[in-house]
Amino acid sequence: MTPGPRPDQSKEACPACSRFTGMHLTCPYCGEDTPRRPLYRLLRLTAFTLSLIGLAILLLLAWRSPPQVISIAAIRPAMNHDLAHKDSPP
């Protein structure tokens, strides 16, 4: 009697050789296509799309906000690498 896939790994098992394939789309042992999980694919696509939307919003807000204008006397050591324009006459 050949051992089949365990019930808890039936979706991760190759339909041809019954070996564990994990999240691979093809079996690394025999090259057979494994059943795809549409929920995980949708989750990955949603996460990727939301991250791109978030980056676009962040870039838009960064481009549209002007740098802070401060005077030279207001600069403190804790403000290193701060993006600001000095407020002085030309």
N, CA, C and O atoms as a GROMACS GRO file, in nm:
protein
  360
    1MET      N    1   0.084  -0.117   0.000
    1MET     CA    2   0.000   0.000   0.000
    1MET      C    3   0.090   0.124   0.000
    1MET      O    4   0.174   0.140   0.088
    2THR      N    5   0.071   0.210  -0.098
    2THR     CA    6   0.153   0.332  -0.105
    2THR      C    7   0.088   0.441  -0.021
    2THR      O    8  -0.033   0.459  -0.024
    3PRO      N    9   0.170   0.514   0.053
    3PRO     CA   10   0.113   0.620   0.136
    3PRO      C   11   0.066   0.737   0.050
    3PRO      O   12   0.139   0.784  -0.038
    4GLY      N   13  -0.053   0.782   0.074
    4GLY     CA   14  -0.107   0.897   0.003
    4GLY      C   15  -0.085   1.024   0.082
    4GLY      O   16  -0.022   1.023   0.188
    5PRO      N   17  -0.135   1.133   0.030
    5PRO     CA   18  -0.117   1.258   0.103
    5PRO      C   19  -0.200   1.260   0.231
    5PRO      O   20  -0.310   1.204   0.237
    6ARG      N   21  -0.147   1.324   0.332
    6ARG     CA   22  -0.222   1.337   0.456
    6ARG      C   23  -0.339   1.430   0.433
    6ARG      O   24  -0.334   1.514   0.344
    7PRO      N   25  -0.446   1.416   0.512
    7PRO     CA   26  -0.563   1.502   0.491
    7PRO      C   27  -0.534   1.649   0.512
    7PRO      O   28  -0.599   1.733   0.449
    8ASP      N   29  -0.437   1.684   0.599
    8ASP     CA   30  -0.409   1.824   0.624
    8ASP      C   31  -0.323   1.888   0.517
    8ASP      O   32  -0.309   2.011   0.516
    9GLN      N   33  -0.264   1.810   0.426
    9GLN     CA   34  -0.183   1.868   0.321
    9GLN      C   35  -0.234   1.829   0.182
    9GLN      O   36  -0.157   1.824   0.086
   10SER      N   37  -0.363   1.801   0.171
   10SER     CA   38  -0.418   1.758   0.043
   10SER      C   39  -0.410   1.868  -0.062
   10SER      O   40  -0.393   1.838  -0.180
   11LYS      N   41  -0.421   1.994  -0.022
   11LYS     CA   42  -0.415   2.102  -0.119
   11LYS      C   43  -0.272   2.136  -0.157
   11LYS      O   44  -0.249   2.196  -0.262
   12GLU      N   45  -0.175   2.098  -0.074
   12GLU     CA   46  -0.036   2.124  -0.105
   12GLU      C   47   0.033   2.003  -0.168
   12GLU      O   48   0.153   2.009  -0.196
   13ALA      N   49  -0.039   1.896  -0.192
   13ALA     CA   50   0.021   1.776  -0.248
   13ALA      C   51   0.004   1.773  -0.399
   13ALA      O   52  -0.097   1.818  -0.453
   14CYS      N   53   0.104   1.719  -0.466
   14CYS     CA   54   0.100   1.705  -0.611
   14CYS      C   55  -0.004   1.598  -0.648
   14CYS      O   56  -0.005   1.492  -0.586
   15PRO      N   57  -0.090   1.624  -0.746
   15PRO     CA   58  -0.188   1.522  -0.784
   15PRO      C   59  -0.126   1.401  -0.853
   15PRO      O   60  -0.188   1.295  -0.858
   16ALA      N   61  -0.006   1.416  -0.908
   16ALA     CA   62   0.057   1.304  -0.980
   16ALA      C   63   0.142   1.217  -0.889
   16ALA      O   64   0.129   1.094  -0.892
   17CYS      N   65   0.229   1.279  -0.808
   17CYS     CA   66   0.321   1.198  -0.727
   17CYS      C   67   0.290   1.203  -0.578
   17CYS      O   68   0.357   1.136  -0.500
   18SER      N   69   0.192   1.280  -0.535
   18SER     CA   70   0.146   1.291  -0.396
   18SER      C   71   0.253   1.343  -0.301
   18SER      O   72   0.248   1.315  -0.181
   19ARG      N   73   0.350   1.416  -0.352
   19ARG     CA   74   0.452   1.475  -0.266
   19ARG      C   75   0.411   1.617  -0.230
   19ARG      O   76   0.332   1.680  -0.300
   20PHE      N   77   0.467   1.666  -0.119
   20PHE     CA   78   0.437   1.801  -0.072
   20PHE      C   79   0.500   1.903  -0.166
   20PHE      O   80   0.620   1.896  -0.194
   21THR      N   81   0.420   1.998  -0.214
   21THR     CA   82   0.471   2.100  -0.305
   21THR      C   83   0.471   2.239  -0.244
   21THR      O   84   0.538   2.328  -0.295
   22GLY      N   85   0.397   2.260  -0.136
   22GLY     CA   86   0.392   2.393  -0.075
   22GLY      C   87   0.318   2.491  -0.163
   22GLY      O   88   0.211   2.460  -0.215
   23MET      N   89   0.374   2.609  -0.180
   23MET     CA   90   0.309   2.713  -0.260
   23MET      C   91   0.356   2.715  -0.405
   23MET      O   92   0.322   2.808  -0.479
   24HIS      N   93   0.433   2.615  -0.447
   24HIS     CA   94   0.481   2.610  -0.585
   24HIS      C   95   0.364   2.587  -0.680
   24HIS      O   96   0.270   2.514  -0.648
   25LEU      N   97   0.371   2.651  -0.797
   25LEU     CA   98   0.266   2.630  -0.898
   25LEU      C   99   0.288   2.502  -0.975
   25LEU      O  100   0.193   2.444  -1.027
   26THR      N  101   0.412   2.455  -0.982
   26THR     CA  102   0.442   2.326  -1.043
   26THR      C  103   0.517   2.242  -0.941
   26THR      O  104   0.590   2.295  -0.857
   27CYS      N  105   0.500   2.114  -0.949
   27CYS     CA  106   0.566   2.022  -0.855
   27CYS      C  107   0.717   2.025  -0.881
   27CYS      O  108   0.759   2.005  -0.995
   28PRO      N  109   0.800   2.050  -0.777
   28PRO     CA  110   0.944   2.051  -0.799
   28PRO      C  111   1.003   1.912  -0.826
   28PRO      O  112   1.118   1.901  -0.867
   29TYR      N  113   0.925   1.807  -0.802
   29TYR     CA  114   0.974   1.671  -0.821
   29TYR      C  115   0.941   1.614  -0.958
   29TYR      O  116   1.027   1.554  -1.023
   30CYS      N  117   0.815   1.633  -1.003
   30CYS     CA  118   0.777   1.572  -1.131
   30CYS      C  119   0.735   1.675  -1.236
   30CYS      O  120   0.717   1.637  -1.352
   31GLY      N  121   0.720   1.801  -1.201
   31GLY     CA  122   0.687   1.904  -1.298
   31GLY      C  123   0.539   1.918  -1.329
   31GLY      O  124   0.502   1.996  -1.417
   32GLU      N  125   0.454   1.846  -1.260
   32GLU     CA  126   0.309   1.852  -1.282
   32GLU      C  127   0.253   1.981  -1.225
   32GLU      O  128   0.300   2.029  -1.122
   33ASP      N  129   0.151   2.038  -1.291
   33ASP     CA  130   0.084   2.156  -1.238
   33ASP      C  131   0.007   2.119  -1.113
   33ASP      O  132  -0.060   2.016  -1.108
   34THR      N  133   0.018   2.204  -1.011
   34THR     CA  134  -0.055   2.181  -0.887
   34THR      C  135  -0.180   2.267  -0.886
   34THR      O  136  -0.186   2.369  -0.954
   35PRO      N  137  -0.280   2.227  -0.811
   35PRO     CA  138  -0.402   2.309  -0.806
   35PRO      C  139  -0.372   2.445  -0.744
   35PRO      O  140  -0.304   2.454  -0.642
   36ARG      N  141  -0.423   2.549  -0.806
   36ARG     CA  142  -0.398   2.684  -0.758
   36ARG      C  143  -0.505   2.725  -0.658
   36ARG      O  144  -0.620   2.682  -0.666
   37ARG      N  145  -0.465   2.807  -0.564
   37ARG     CA  146  -0.558   2.856  -0.463
   37ARG      C  147  -0.600   2.997  -0.502
   37ARG      O  148  -0.518   3.090  -0.492
   38PRO      N  149  -0.722   3.016  -0.544
   38PRO     CA  150  -0.763   3.150  -0.588
   38PRO      C  151  -0.767   3.252  -0.475
   38PRO      O  152  -0.746   3.370  -0.499
   39LEU      N  153  -0.793   3.209  -0.353
   39LEU     CA  154  -0.797   3.303  -0.241
   39LEU      C  155  -0.659   3.362  -0.213
   39LEU      O  156  -0.648   3.483  -0.190
   40TYR      N  157  -0.555   3.280  -0.214
   40TYR     CA  158  -0.420   3.330  -0.191
   40TYR      C  159  -0.376   3.420  -0.305
   40TYR      O  160  -0.309   3.521  -0.283
   41ARG      N  161  -0.412   3.385  -0.426
   41ARG     CA  162  -0.377   3.468  -0.541
   41ARG      C  163  -0.446   3.604  -0.530
   41ARG      O  164  -0.385   3.707  -0.557
   42LEU      N  165  -0.573   3.604  -0.492
   42LEU     CA  166  -0.646   3.728  -0.475
   42LEU      C  167  -0.588   3.810  -0.360
   42LEU      O  168  -0.579   3.932  -0.370
   43LEU      N  169  -0.548   3.743  -0.252
   43LEU     CA  170  -0.488   3.812  -0.139
   43LEU      C  171  -0.356   3.878  -0.177
   43LEU      O  172  -0.330   3.992  -0.140
   44ARG      N  173  -0.272   3.807  -0.251
   44ARG     CA  174  -0.145   3.863  -0.295
   44ARG      C  175  -0.166   3.980  -0.390
   44ARG      O  176  -0.097   4.082  -0.380
   45LEU      N  177  -0.260   3.967  -0.482
   45LEU     CA  178  -0.288   4.074  -0.576
   45LEU      C  179  -0.345   4.196  -0.504
   45LEU      O  180  -0.309   4.309  -0.537
   46THR      N  181  -0.432   4.176  -0.407
   46THR     CA  182  -0.489   4.286  -0.330
   46THR      C  183  -0.382   4.357  -0.249
   46THR      O  184  -0.379   4.480  -0.245
   47ALA      N  185  -0.294   4.282  -0.184
   47ALA     CA  186  -0.186   4.342  -0.104
   47ALA      C  187  -0.092   4.422  -0.193
   47ALA      O  188  -0.050   4.532  -0.155
   48PHE      N  189  -0.059   4.370  -0.307
   48PHE     CA  190   0.030   4.441  -0.400
   48PHE      C  191  -0.036   4.569  -0.450
   48PHE      O  192   0.029   4.674  -0.457
   49THR      N  193  -0.163   4.561  -0.486
   49THR     CA  194  -0.236   4.679  -0.536
   49THR      C  195  -0.247   4.785  -0.427
   49THR      O  196  -0.226   4.903  -0.455
   50LEU      N  197  -0.281   4.745  -0.305
   50LEU     CA  198  -0.292   4.842  -0.196
   50LEU      C  199  -0.158   4.906  -0.164
   50LEU      O  200  -0.153   5.025  -0.129
   51SER      N  201  -0.050   4.832  -0.174
   51SER     CA  202   0.081   4.890  -0.147
   51SER      C  203   0.118   4.992  -0.254
   51SER      O  204   0.175   5.096  -0.222
   52LEU      N  205   0.086   4.964  -0.381
   52LEU     CA  206   0.112   5.061  -0.486
   52LEU      C  207   0.028   5.186  -0.471
   52LEU      O  208   0.076   5.297  -0.493
   53ILE      N  209  -0.098   5.170  -0.432
   53ILE     CA  210  -0.184   5.286  -0.409
   53ILE      C  211  -0.131   5.368  -0.292
   53ILE      O  212  -0.129   5.491  -0.299
   54GLY      N  213  -0.087   5.303  -0.186
   54GLY     CA  214  -0.031   5.373  -0.071
   54GLY      C  215   0.095   5.450  -0.107
   54GLY      O  216   0.114   5.563  -0.062
   55LEU      N  217   0.183   5.390  -0.188
   55LEU     CA  218   0.304   5.459  -0.231
   55LEU      C  219   0.270   5.579  -0.318
   55LEU      O  220   0.334   5.684  -0.307
   56ALA      N  221   0.171   5.565  -0.405
   56ALA     CA  222   0.131   5.676  -0.491
   56ALA      C  223   0.075   5.792  -0.408
   56ALA      O  224   0.106   5.908  -0.434
   57ILE      N  225  -0.005   5.761  -0.309
   57ILE     CA  226  -0.060   5.865  -0.221
   57ILE      C  227   0.052   5.933  -0.143
   57ILE      O  228   0.053   6.055  -0.128
   58LEU      N  229   0.147   5.854  -0.093
   58LEU     CA  230   0.260   5.910  -0.017
   58LEU      C  231   0.344   6.002  -0.105
   58LEU      O  232   0.382   6.111  -0.061
   59LEU      N  233   0.374   5.961  -0.227
   59LEU     CA  234   0.450   6.046  -0.318
   59LEU      C  235   0.374   6.173  -0.353
   59LEU      O  236   0.433   6.281  -0.359
   60LEU      N  237   0.245   6.161  -0.376
   60LEU     CA  238   0.164   6.278  -0.408
   60LEU      C  239   0.165   6.378  -0.293
   60LEU      O  240   0.181   6.498  -0.315
   61LEU      N  241   0.148   6.330  -0.172
   61LEU     CA  242   0.150   6.419  -0.056
   61LEU      C  243   0.288   6.480  -0.034
   61LEU      O  244   0.298   6.596   0.008
   62ALA      N  245   0.393   6.406  -0.060
   62ALA     CA  246   0.528   6.458  -0.042
   62ALA      C  247   0.560   6.566  -0.145
   62ALA      O  248   0.627   6.664  -0.113
   63TRP      N  249   0.513   6.548  -0.268
   63TRP     CA  250   0.539   6.648  -0.372
   63TRP      C  251   0.458   6.775  -0.352
   63TRP      O  252   0.504   6.884  -0.386
   64ARG      N  253   0.340   6.761  -0.297
   64ARG     CA  254   0.252   6.877  -0.283
   64ARG      C  255   0.276   6.958  -0.157
   64ARG      O  256   0.232   7.073  -0.150
   65SER      N  257   0.344   6.904  -0.058
   65SER     CA  258   0.367   6.980   0.066
   65SER      C  259   0.498   7.058   0.054
   65SER      O  260   0.602   7.001   0.022
   66PRO      N  261   0.493   7.189   0.080
   66PRO     CA  262   0.615   7.270   0.070
   66PRO      C  263   0.705   7.246   0.191
   66PRO      O  264   0.657   7.208   0.297
   67PRO      N  265   0.836   7.270   0.175
   67PRO     CA  266   0.924   7.255   0.291
   67PRO      C  267   0.896   7.364   0.395
   67PRO      O  268   0.848   7.472   0.362
   68GLN      N  269   0.926   7.334   0.516
   68GLN     CA  270   0.904   7.426   0.626
   68GLN      C  271   1.006   7.540   0.619
   68GLN      O  272   1.124   7.516   0.594
   69VAL      N  273   0.961   7.664   0.642
   69VAL     CA  274   1.049   7.780   0.642
   69VAL      C  275   1.080   7.815   0.788
   69VAL      O  276   0.990   7.839   0.868
   70ILE      N  277   1.211   7.818   0.821
   70ILE     CA  278   1.253   7.848   0.957
   70ILE      C  279   1.365   7.952   0.954
   70ILE      O  280   1.427   7.975   0.850
   71SER      N  281   1.388   8.012   1.067
   71SER     CA  282   1.500   8.106   1.075
   71SER      C  283   1.625   8.030   1.120
   71SER      O  284   1.618   7.920   1.173
   72ILE      N  285   1.740   8.094   1.097
   72ILE     CA  286   1.866   8.030   1.134
   72ILE      C  287   1.874   8.008   1.284
   72ILE      O  288   1.928   7.907   1.329
   73ALA      N  289   1.822   8.101   1.362
   73ALA     CA  290   1.828   8.089   1.508
   73ALA      C  291   1.744   7.974   1.561
   73ALA      O  292   1.766   7.928   1.673
   74ALA      N  293   1.649   7.927   1.484
   74ALA     CA  294   1.561   7.820   1.530
   74ALA      C  295   1.620   7.681   1.509
   74ALA      O  296   1.563   7.582   1.554
   75ILE      N  297   1.735   7.672   1.441
   75ILE     CA  298   1.796   7.542   1.413
   75ILE      C  299   1.862   7.490   1.539
   75ILE      O  300   1.941   7.560   1.603
   76ARG      N  301   1.832   7.366   1.575
   76ARG     CA  302   1.886   7.300   1.693
   76ARG      C  303   1.962   7.174   1.649
   76ARG      O  304   1.939   7.124   1.538
   77PRO      N  305   2.050   7.120   1.733
   77PRO     CA  306   2.124   6.999   1.695
   77PRO      C  307   2.034   6.878   1.668
   77PRO      O  308   2.070   6.791   1.590
   78ALA      N  309   1.918   6.872   1.730
   78ALA     CA  310   1.829   6.758   1.709
   78ALA      C  311   1.761   6.761   1.572
   78ALA      O  312   1.690   6.667   1.536
   79MET      N  313   1.782   6.868   1.496
   79MET     CA  314   1.715   6.882   1.366
   79MET      C  315   1.807   6.842   1.250
   79MET      O  316   1.786   6.888   1.138
   80ASN      N  317   1.906   6.757   1.274
   80ASN     CA  318   1.997   6.722   1.166
   80ASN      C  319   1.924   6.648   1.054
   80ASN      O  320   1.834   6.568   1.080
   81HIS      N  321   1.961   6.675   0.933
   81HIS     CA  322   1.903   6.619   0.812
   81HIS      C  323   1.755   6.654   0.794
   81HIS      O  324   1.681   6.579   0.730
   82ASP      N  325   1.712   6.765   0.850
   82ASP     CA  326   1.574   6.810   0.834
   82ASP      C  327   1.565   6.892   0.707
   82ASP      O  328   1.654   6.973   0.679
   83LEU      N  329   1.460   6.873   0.630
   83LEU     CA  330   1.441   6.948   0.506
   83LEU      C  331   1.366   7.077   0.539
   83LEU      O  332   1.248   7.075   0.571
   84ALA      N  333   1.438   7.189   0.530
   84ALA     CA  334   1.377   7.319   0.559
   84ALA      C  335   1.452   7.424   0.480
   84ALA      O  336   1.568   7.406   0.443
   85HIS      N  337   1.384   7.535   0.453
   85HIS     CA  338   1.446   7.650   0.387
   85HIS      C  339   1.468   7.758   0.491
   85HIS      O  340   1.384   7.780   0.578
   86LYS      N  341   1.581   7.827   0.480
   86LYS     CA  342   1.609   7.933   0.576
   86LYS      C  343   1.530   8.058   0.540
   86LYS      O  344   1.505   8.087   0.423
   87ASP      N  345   1.491   8.129   0.642
   87ASP     CA  346   1.415   8.251   0.625
   87ASP      C  347   1.509   8.368   0.645
   87ASP      O  348   1.529   8.415   0.757
   88SER      N  349   1.568   8.415   0.533
   88SER     CA  350   1.659   8.529   0.541
   88SER      C  351   1.642   8.614   0.416
   88SER      O  352   1.599   8.564   0.312
   89PRO      N  353   1.676   8.740   0.424
   89PRO     CA  354   1.665   8.825   0.304
   89PRO      C  355   1.767   8.784   0.200
   89PRO      O  356   1.876   8.739   0.236
   90PRO      N  357   1.735   8.799   0.074
   90PRO     CA  358   1.830   8.759  -0.032
   90PRO      C  359   1.950   8.847  -0.043
   90PRO      O  360   2.036   8.824  -0.128
   0.00000   0.00000   0.00000
